[in-house]
Amino acid sequence: MKLRIRGDSVRLRLTRSEVQGLAERGAVEELTRFPGGTSLRYVLRADSAAPAVSAAFAAGVLSVSLPHATALAWSRSEEVAVTADVPLEGAVLRILVEKDFPCLTTRPDEDDSDAFDRDRLASG
């Protein structure tokens, strides 16, 4: 799962196996380690109690939750993304959860073998 944060937006991009894991296990997560022993963990959950897409950050963990039905429907469809605008005080947090496609530019350290087929889902 890839994480991109820019301003008031959070974007998670999932491979095919991660989308499958979200549907089957209800969550996927990653851990990024930093010097000095600190880390950033980010988690995407399919939550049956969540009424809407939401996000929280506490104790070095970024948690994004999708309503369970939304996560299952998305995982089984050709839809590329789930998006939501979450109101903040005086602003909006944009959340995007997307299926990951191969990079258009080949990168030597990037493994795109588990990415979604761009041609198959391009219209979603």
N, CA and C atoms as a LAMMPS dump frame, in Angstrom:
ITEM: TIMESTEP
0
ITEM: NUMBER OF ATOMS
372
ITEM: BOX BOUNDS ff ff ff
-5.0000000000000000e+02 5.0000000000000000e+02
-5.0000000000000000e+02 5.0000000000000000e+02
-5.0000000000000000e+02 5.0000000000000000e+02
ITEM: ATOMS id mol type element x y z
1 1 1 N 0.862 -1.166 0
2 1 2 C 0 0 0
3 1 3 C 0.904 1.223 0
4 2 1 N 0.592 2.135 -0.874
5 2 2 C 1.342 3.378 -0.983
6 2 3 C 0.555 4.489 -0.303
7 3 1 N 1.273 5.384 0.334
8 3 2 C 0.676 6.522 1.023
9 3 3 C 1.203 7.799 0.401
10 4 1 N 0.288 8.708 0.118
11 4 2 C 0.68 10.034 -0.349
12 4 3 C -0.111 11.044 0.452
13 5 1 N 0.607 11.949 1.061
14 5 2 C -0.026 13.029 1.821
15 5 3 C 0.428 14.342 1.204
16 6 1 N -0.529 15.182 0.914
17 6 2 C -0.208 16.488 0.355
18 6 3 C -1.247 17.464 0.862
19 7 1 N -0.808 18.417 1.663
20 7 2 C -1.765 19.355 2.24
21 7 3 C -2.83 18.593 3.007
22 8 1 N -4.067 18.961 2.796
23 8 2 C -5.173 18.294 3.478
24 8 3 C -5.752 17.175 2.619
25 9 1 N -4.861 16.309 2.121
26 9 2 C -5.34 15.133 1.388
27 9 3 C -4.498 13.919 1.751
28 10 1 N -5.165 12.79 1.838
29 10 2 C -4.527 11.505 2.122
30 10 3 C -4.951 10.563 1.013
31 11 1 N -3.969 9.933 0.393
32 11 2 C -4.236 9.039 -0.733
33 11 3 C -3.56 7.702 -0.472
34 12 1 N -4.338 6.643 -0.478
35 12 2 C -3.822 5.283 -0.33
36 12 3 C -4.022 4.545 -1.638
37 13 1 N -2.981 3.881 -2.121
38 13 2 C -3.069 3.109 -3.363
39 13 3 C -2.755 1.657 -3.044
40 14 1 N -3.679 0.782 -3.398
41 14 2 C -3.583 -0.633 -3.037
42 14 3 C -3.378 -1.524 -4.255
43 15 1 N -2.542 -2.543 -4.073
44 15 2 C -2.344 -3.56 -5.096
45 15 3 C -3.526 -4.525 -5.079
46 16 1 N -3.543 -5.432 -6.042
47 16 2 C -4.618 -6.42 -6.107
48 16 3 C -4.684 -7.257 -4.824
49 17 1 N -3.541 -7.732 -4.33
50 17 2 C -3.569 -8.571 -3.124
51 17 3 C -3.976 -7.768 -1.89
52 18 1 N -3.656 -6.495 -1.843
53 18 2 C -4.087 -5.665 -0.714
54 18 3 C -5.586 -5.419 -0.744
55 19 1 N -6.146 -5.188 -1.927
56 19 2 C -7.598 -5.034 -2.043
57 19 3 C -8.279 -6.328 -1.616
58 20 1 N -7.731 -7.451 -2.036
59 20 2 C -8.275 -8.747 -1.628
60 20 3 C -8.162 -8.925 -0.109
61 21 1 N -7.036 -8.534 0.473
62 21 2 C -6.85 -8.623 1.919
63 21 3 C -7.832 -7.746 2.686
64 22 1 N -8.114 -6.567 2.164
65 22 2 C -9.098 -5.687 2.789
66 22 3 C -10.464 -6.378 2.805
67 23 1 N -10.829 -6.987 1.685
68 23 2 C -12.132 -7.656 1.588
69 23 3 C -12.196 -8.892 2.489
70 24 1 N -11.123 -9.652 2.547
71 24 2 C -11.131 -10.917 3.293
72 24 3 C -10.849 -10.762 4.78
73 25 1 N -9.91 -9.888 5.131
74 25 2 C -9.492 -9.753 6.533
75 25 3 C -9.997 -8.481 7.194
76 26 1 N -10.492 -7.551 6.392
77 26 2 C -11.033 -6.321 6.954
78 26 3 C -10.023 -5.228 7.209
79 27 1 N -8.741 -5.471 6.897
80 27 2 C -7.727 -4.433 7.111
81 27 3 C -6.445 -4.78 6.364
82 28 1 N -5.727 -3.741 5.979
83 28 2 C -4.369 -3.864 5.462
84 28 3 C -3.555 -2.749 6.1
85 29 1 N -2.262 -2.993 6.265
86 29 2 C -1.441 -1.963 6.886
87 29 3 C -0.009 -2.02 6.409
88 30 1 N 0.689 -0.926 6.596
89 30 2 C 2.11 -0.79 6.269
90 30 3 C 2.81 -0.093 7.425
91 31 1 N 4.119 -0.264 7.472
92 31 2 C 4.941 0.365 8.499
93 31 3 C 6.163 0.961 7.821
94 32 1 N 6.425 2.239 8.083
95 32 2 C 7.622 2.903 7.587
96 32 3 C 8.473 3.257 8.787
97 33 1 N 9.702 2.747 8.796
98 33 2 C 10.621 2.981 9.918
99 33 3 C 11.517 4.172 9.63
100 34 1 N 11.871 4.892 10.698
101 34 2 C 12.74 6.049 10.596
102 34 3 C 13.912 5.888 11.559
103 35 1 N 15.013 6.597 11.284
104 35 2 C 16.143 6.544 12.21
105 35 3 C 15.712 6.961 13.618
106 36 1 N 16.351 6.38 14.589
107 36 2 C 16.034 6.697 15.98
108 36 3 C 14.948 5.808 16.559
109 37 1 N 14.479 4.841 15.78
110 37 2 C 13.503 3.888 16.296
111 37 3 C 12.049 4.305 16.177
112 38 1 N 11.775 5.432 15.51
113 38 2 C 10.377 5.838 15.343
114 38 3 C 9.813 5.217 14.068
115 39 1 N 8.502 5.225 13.967
116 39 2 C 7.871 4.669 12.777
117 39 3 C 6.524 5.336 12.536
118 40 1 N 6.054 5.181 11.32
119 40 2 C 4.732 5.624 10.92
120 40 3 C 4.008 4.382 10.427
121 41 1 N 2.902 4.089 11.043
122 41 2 C 2.081 2.962 10.604
123 41 3 C 0.832 3.545 9.97
124 42 1 N 0.41 2.973 8.845
125 42 2 C -0.841 3.399 8.245
126 42 3 C -1.69 2.18 7.948
127 43 1 N -2.972 2.322 8.27
128 43 2 C -3.911 1.21 8.256
129 43 3 C -5.163 1.626 7.496
130 44 1 N -5.654 0.717 6.66
131 44 2 C -6.947 0.898 6.013
132 44 3 C -7.85 -0.213 6.518
133 45 1 N -9.016 0.181 7.048
134 45 2 C -9.947 -0.79 7.626
135 45 3 C -11.3 -0.733 6.924
136 46 1 N -11.902 -1.903 6.806
137 46 2 C -13.308 -2.009 6.425
138 46 3 C -14.049 -2.177 7.746
139 47 1 N -14.805 -1.173 8.134
140 47 2 C -15.392 -1.122 9.466
141 47 3 C -16.914 -1.155 9.386
142 48 1 N -17.511 -2.207 9.919
143 48 2 C -18.972 -2.336 9.864
144 48 3 C -19.682 -1.277 10.706
145 49 1 N -18.971 -0.653 11.643
146 49 2 C -19.575 0.383 12.479
147 49 3 C -19.39 1.792 11.9
148 50 1 N -18.573 1.916 10.853
149 50 2 C -18.309 3.247 10.287
150 50 3 C -19.472 3.692 9.406
151 51 1 N -20.073 4.836 9.72
152 51 2 C -21.176 5.329 8.882
153 51 3 C -20.685 5.995 7.59
154 52 1 N -19.4 6.391 7.573
155 52 2 C -18.841 7.092 6.415
156 52 3 C -17.326 6.89 6.398
157 53 1 N -16.701 7.296 5.306
158 53 2 C -15.245 7.261 5.217
159 53 3 C -14.696 8.231 6.256
160 54 1 N -13.656 7.801 6.969
161 54 2 C -13.08 8.662 8.001
162 54 3 C -11.58 8.412 8.12
163 55 1 N -10.915 9.307 8.828
164 55 2 C -9.486 9.175 9.078
165 55 3 C -9.168 9.706 10.457
166 56 1 N -8.12 9.141 11.052
167 56 2 C -7.647 9.596 12.353
168 56 3 C -6.14 9.411 12.404
169 57 1 N -5.479 10.228 13.218
170 57 2 C -4.042 10.093 13.421
171 57 3 C -3.75 10.21 14.903
172 58 1 N -3.137 9.181 15.471
173 58 2 C -2.787 9.185 16.889
174 58 3 C -1.634 8.226 17.122
175 59 1 N -0.703 8.612 17.969
176 59 2 C 0.424 7.773 18.382
177 59 3 C 1.185 7.198 17.189
178 60 1 N 1.382 8.01 16.161
179 60 2 C 2.144 7.574 15
180 60 3 C 1.404 6.65 14.054
181 61 1 N 0.093 6.538 14.223
182 61 2 C -0.706 5.657 13.365
183 61 3 C -1.761 6.477 12.628
184 62 1 N -1.735 6.389 11.3
185 62 2 C -2.769 6.968 10.46
186 62 3 C -3.759 5.857 10.147
187 63 1 N -5.006 6.038 10.55
188 63 2 C -6.054 5.049 10.311
189 63 3 C -7.107 5.65 9.382
190 64 1 N -7.381 4.938 8.302
191 64 2 C -8.447 5.32 7.388
192 64 3 C -9.471 4.19 7.449
193 65 1 N -10.731 4.565 7.631
194 65 2 C -11.804 3.574 7.711
195 65 3 C -12.81 3.805 6.599
196 66 1 N -13.236 2.692 6
197 66 2 C -14.316 2.697 5.02
198 66 3 C -15.47 1.916 5.613
199 67 1 N -16.703 2.326 5.358
200 67 2 C -17.807 1.459 5.757
201 67 3 C -17.616 0.081 5.108
202 68 1 N -17.904 -0.962 5.855
203 68 2 C -17.657 -2.329 5.379
204 68 3 C -18.316 -2.587 4.025
205 69 1 N -19.56 -2.19 3.873
206 69 2 C -20.268 -2.418 2.611
207 69 3 C -19.599 -1.673 1.456
208 70 1 N -19.11 -0.479 1.709
209 70 2 C -18.413 0.303 0.688
210 70 3 C -17.123 -0.394 0.275
211 71 1 N -16.359 -0.864 1.255
212 71 2 C -15.097 -1.552 0.973
213 71 3 C -15.325 -2.819 0.161
214 72 1 N -16.339 -3.604 0.539
215 72 2 C -16.62 -4.842 -0.198
216 72 3 C -17.08 -4.552 -1.618
217 73 1 N -17.98 -3.609 -1.782
218 73 2 C -18.478 -3.272 -3.119
219 73 3 C -17.338 -2.786 -4.006
220 74 1 N -16.482 -1.928 -3.472
221 74 2 C -15.341 -1.406 -4.229
222 74 3 C -14.371 -2.516 -4.597
223 75 1 N -14.088 -3.4 -3.661
224 75 2 C -13.109 -4.47 -3.907
225 75 3 C -13.569 -5.425 -4.999
226 76 1 N -14.867 -5.554 -5.166
227 76 2 C -15.42 -6.509 -6.14
228 76 3 C -15.797 -5.864 -7.466
229 77 1 N -15.601 -4.567 -7.571
230 77 2 C -16.018 -3.842 -8.771
231 77 3 C -14.807 -3.424 -9.599
232 78 1 N -15.099 -2.774 -10.71
233 78 2 C -14.05 -2.197 -11.537
234 78 3 C -13.872 -0.707 -11.238
235 79 1 N -14.539 -0.229 -10.2
236 79 2 C -14.352 1.155 -9.775
237 79 3 C -12.913 1.337 -9.305
238 80 1 N -12.304 2.434 -9.698
239 80 2 C -10.906 2.674 -9.364
240 80 3 C -10.74 3.231 -7.956
241 81 1 N -11.648 4.096 -7.517
242 81 2 C -11.41 4.806 -6.268
243 81 3 C -12.661 4.981 -5.426
244 82 1 N -12.397 5.122 -4.136
245 82 2 C -13.388 5.59 -3.172
246 82 3 C -12.858 6.939 -2.703
247 83 1 N -13.691 7.962 -2.78
248 83 2 C -13.26 9.294 -2.358
249 83 3 C -14.244 9.858 -1.356
250 84 1 N -13.721 10.708 -0.504
251 84 2 C -14.579 11.375 0.47
252 84 3 C -13.94 12.685 0.88
253 85 1 N -14.774 13.652 1.193
254 85 2 C -14.337 14.914 1.772
255 85 3 C -14.837 14.945 3.207
256 86 1 N -13.91 14.986 4.132
257 86 2 C -14.243 14.977 5.549
258 86 3 C -14.09 16.403 6.087
259 87 1 N -15.155 16.965 6.631
260 87 2 C -15.079 18.342 7.132
261 87 3 C -14.08 18.479 8.282
262 88 1 N -13.29 19.528 8.206
263 88 2 C -12.386 19.936 9.279
264 88 3 C -12.817 21.318 9.724
265 89 1 N -12.274 21.792 10.792
266 89 2 C -12.585 23.146 11.218
267 89 3 C -11.982 24.122 10.217
268 90 1 N -12.818 24.721 9.391
269 90 2 C -12.358 25.695 8.412
270 90 3 C -11.714 25.103 7.173
271 91 1 N -11.805 23.798 6.976
272 91 2 C -11.173 23.16 5.814
273 91 3 C -11.847 21.813 5.553
274 92 1 N -11.279 21.076 4.618
275 92 2 C -11.78 19.745 4.274
276 92 3 C -10.59 18.813 4.1
277 93 1 N -10.686 17.621 4.651
278 93 2 C -9.686 16.578 4.431
279 93 3 C -10.197 15.691 3.308
280 94 1 N -9.475 15.628 2.217
281 94 2 C -9.848 14.776 1.081
282 94 3 C -9.17 13.423 1.26
283 95 1 N -9.964 12.361 1.226
284 95 2 C -9.457 10.997 1.345
285 95 3 C -9.712 10.282 0.031
286 96 1 N -8.666 9.672 -0.513
287 96 2 C -8.773 8.873 -1.725
288 96 3 C -8.184 7.497 -1.441
289 97 1 N -8.938 6.465 -1.732
290 97 2 C -8.459 5.089 -1.637
291 97 3 C -8.584 4.536 -3.045
292 98 1 N -7.445 4.173 -3.633
293 98 2 C -7.422 3.824 -5.049
294 98 3 C -6.77 2.477 -5.308
295 99 1 N -7.163 1.873 -6.403
296 99 2 C -6.475 0.685 -6.895
297 99 3 C -5.21 1.161 -7.601
298 100 1 N -4.104 0.473 -7.359
299 100 2 C -2.802 0.882 -7.884
300 100 3 C -2.569 0.306 -9.28
301 101 1 N -2.064 1.143 -10.166
302 101 2 C -1.73 0.751 -11.528
303 101 3 C -0.217 0.768 -11.711
304 102 1 N 0.283 0.066 -12.717
305 102 2 C 1.729 0.141 -12.983
306 102 3 C 2.131 1.578 -13.294
307 103 1 N 3.323 1.938 -12.887
308 103 2 C 3.843 3.272 -13.178
309 103 3 C 4.017 3.434 -14.676
310 104 1 N 3.782 4.629 -15.177
311 104 2 C 3.97 4.892 -16.602
312 104 3 C 5.451 4.923 -16.963
313 105 1 N 6.289 5.297 -16.001
314 105 2 C 7.73 5.308 -16.185
315 105 3 C 8.324 4.165 -15.379
316 106 1 N 9.095 3.31 -16.028
317 106 2 C 9.714 2.18 -15.343
318 106 3 C 10.736 2.683 -14.33
319 107 1 N 10.63 2.149 -13.116
320 107 2 C 11.578 2.483 -12.051
321 107 3 C 12.263 1.193 -11.622
322 108 1 N 13.575 1.189 -11.517
323 108 2 C 14.299 -0.06 -11.235
324 108 3 C 13.901 -0.746 -9.929
325 109 1 N 13.516 0.013 -8.908
326 109 2 C 13.193 -0.587 -7.604
327 109 3 C 11.691 -0.742 -7.383
328 110 1 N 10.895 -0.549 -8.402
329 110 2 C 9.442 -0.605 -8.272
330 110 3 C 8.93 -1.919 -8.87
331 111 1 N 8.213 -2.689 -8.056
332 111 2 C 7.621 -3.949 -8.521
333 111 3 C 6.135 -3.718 -8.757
334 112 1 N 5.728 -3.718 -10.005
335 112 2 C 4.331 -3.485 -10.362
336 112 3 C 3.591 -4.77 -10.724
337 113 1 N 4.165 -5.919 -10.384
338 113 2 C 3.568 -7.193 -10.794
339 113 3 C 2.196 -7.45 -10.163
340 114 1 N 1.891 -6.798 -9.043
341 114 2 C 0.613 -6.991 -8.361
342 114 3 C -0.343 -5.815 -8.595
343 115 1 N 0.012 -4.936 -9.522
344 115 2 C -0.825 -3.775 -9.819
345 115 3 C -2.017 -4.198 -10.683
346 116 1 N -3.012 -3.341 -10.7
347 116 2 C -4.201 -3.574 -11.525
348 116 3 C -3.885 -3.279 -12.98
349 117 1 N -4.616 -3.919 -13.869
350 117 2 C -4.471 -3.723 -15.307
351 117 3 C -5.079 -2.373 -15.686
352 118 1 N -4.248 -1.466 -16.137
353 118 2 C -4.676 -0.108 -16.473
354 118 3 C -5.771 -0.1 -17.541
355 119 1 N -5.646 -0.934 -18.557
356 119 2 C -6.631 -0.949 -19.632
357 119 3 C -7.985 -1.463 -19.165
358 120 1 N -7.973 -2.43 -18.255
359 120 2 C -9.226 -3.041 -17.795
360 120 3 C -10.026 -2.082 -16.925
361 121 1 N -9.337 -1.312 -16.076
362 121 2 C -10.048 -0.452 -15.123
363 121 3 C -10.028 1.021 -15.508
364 122 1 N -9.48 1.353 -16.638
365 122 2 C -9.311 2.768 -17.003
366 122 3 C -10.631 3.531 -17.063
367 123 1 N -11.706 2.843 -17.378
368 123 2 C -12.983 3.556 -17.482
369 123 3 C -13.705 3.687 -16.148
370 124 1 N -13.202 2.993 -15.08
371 124 2 C -13.891 3.015 -13.793
372 124 3 C -13.673 4.218 -13.069
